[in-house]
Amino acid sequence: MTLSLTLALLALRAGLSLRRARLRGARRPAADLRRHLRLAKAAVVMIVIGFSAGPVSAVWLRGWDAFRTAHAWIALVTVGLYAATGVLGRRLEHGRSRAVDRHALLALLATLGAAAAFVAGFVLLP
């Protein structure tokens, strides 16, 4: 998950750079958009896979109930935010939406949720 969250932070940074350029009215280089898309797509896929492994690990490896911790519920909300960010991003990529501000807000909320899940997960470490 550390790698996937690092990719998500890099994608957020690239996205914020695109946003700053858009708000200034500056031309956004196509390479910057490609970088953002490449990082974001990989991050969302890895986050969804990592989230899916969490309950499996809790039940099979530790003998816990799947969603008995605050970490699990925070992660559930966070993965939903990342999925929504990804779906809206895909719509933006294909020209089926212009909701760039909503996309940015979802990405920011997802990143904050990931930070909260990260902190909440520390108590679960052996």
Secondary structure, DSSP 8 states (H G I E B T S, - for coil): -HHHHHHHHHHHHHHHHHHHHHHHT----HHHHHHHHHHHHHHHHHHHHHHHHHHHIIIIIT---TT-SHHHHHHHHHHHHHHHHHHHHHHHHTTS---HHHHHHHHHHHHHHHHHHHHHHGGG--
